[in-house]
Structures are given as C-alpha cells and as structure tokens.
Amino acid sequence: MADTDKLFAGSIPEIYDRLMVPMLFEPYAADLAKRLAGLAPKTVLETAAGTGALTRAIAAALGDDVRLVATDLNQPMLDRASTALELPQRITLQQADALALPFPDQSFDAVVCQFGAMFFPDRLAGYREARRVLKPGGHFLFNVWDRIAENKFANVVSQTLAKCFPDDPPTFMQRIPHGYFDIDLVRRDLTQAGFAAVDAATVPSISKAATAHDAAVAFCQGTPLRNEIAARDTSRLDEVTTAVTDALEQTFGSGAIRGPMQAHVFTAHR
C-alpha cells in the first residue's frame, strides 16, 4: 500500500464528508449502529472513524450512558468530524493508529470500524489490536465493500479512469476500497488474529447522488484517488472529473442518480 492510499488531507476531508458520506456511507453506518445497539455495550471504540458518519449514527442509536471513543489515523478527518458533531461528554475524538491503539487491554465492550479494514497495511495487527482492547465476551463489528463489480458507481469511475490514463490507470478503487471482498479470507484473518467465532452478512443497498457531477467530485476529489490522479498529471483533475461525470450520466441518467452497492458486515466474537 502506498502512503498516499491512506492520506486524507487538504480538501479531501470536506469533499468526502459533504458528498461521499451521504452517497455511500450513511446507509451502512445506520446498519452497523443498529447491530451494535442490539449488543447493548456500555463502552465502544471506533477505529477509522473518518469524518464521523458512523460516530453520528452510534450517538443516535445508543443511550446517553454509553461512552464512545472515535479514532482515526488522519487528524484532518477528525477535525472535520468535530465541526459536524456537537459532542456530548460521552463521546471523545482521538487521533490513533488502529494497528497500535493507545488503550489498555480489555478496555471496551465493543470495537467498530466502518470501511476501514481495507486500509490497514497489516490487517492481522489491526484485528489483534481490536481483540486486545476488547473485554472478554466483547464484539468487533466492521464492514468492507464487496467486489467493485457489485458497486456500480465505483465501477464506472474505475473504468473511466482506465480510459483517461490507458498507459498507467489509477487503481486505488480496485486495490483498496474494493480489494478485500473475499468473505472466507476475512474469516481466516479474524480467526488467525484470535477471535473465537465470526458471523458474516452480505448487505446490498443503493448509492444516491444529487447529480452525476457530485458523484464524480466525490470519487475523484474526495478520496485518495485524487492523489493518484495528481501523481499522473495534476493539471488534468478537472478534465478527469468531467469525464467521470459524463460516464456516470450516460450510465445512470441526468439529475439525481442511483446505483446498486454492496458490502459485507462481520461480527467477530472475543
């Protein structure tokens, strides 16, 4: 994994939060928060919290007596989250590396992570850290995207970028967000990390954007895909965004657009 694959800085956090979160992440945040609420935890750690999509959903789904610590590797993402969240005392935002958590053993009833495991450079280390900070009987809940072919917006974006850069296509979407979709592999990794049992569910949903242009800006300028485009030719960012806009309109129509998306949700038991 390149360093730029996990770099969310500059204008990325604002665009990500404004366009990407409602388009892709809010339905799955609600799903994870509902699953978490069913476990009735009192102390929760969130890793890879980003700009707080899941944090907000958890705050709404769990009672006022639940303490939540939301962490992310990228401080600029947490800075954006802090501007969008009115934080009660029970919620703390803290910069932290999911592979080296700064918390004592057996500190939390549950650990949750929304679309972050794909970014772990060492997933076993991340899973072992999640298990380490869980109390006996605790749960680790997280989701990962299914293969890119099952996520139609992302697939069109990826195919269009391959046409824009035929000699060196950006591969961030396939490699990272949609590169860890094998349920059996994820199960094996969790088992190797020491979890006693693993439940998995495939959850389809619908991605929505107000316009194809909003979706194109979200992908091309609100994710580390922007770093890949800039590495090839920084002057072409607007051109590439326009090409993606056109491709999305051709596939999904003008005006508000909708497309199928799909993810896998895991509950690992300590």
Order of alpha helices (4+ residues) and beta strands (2+ residues): alpha-alpha-beta-alpha-beta-alpha-beta-beta-alpha-beta-alpha-alpha-alpha-beta-alpha-alpha-alpha-beta
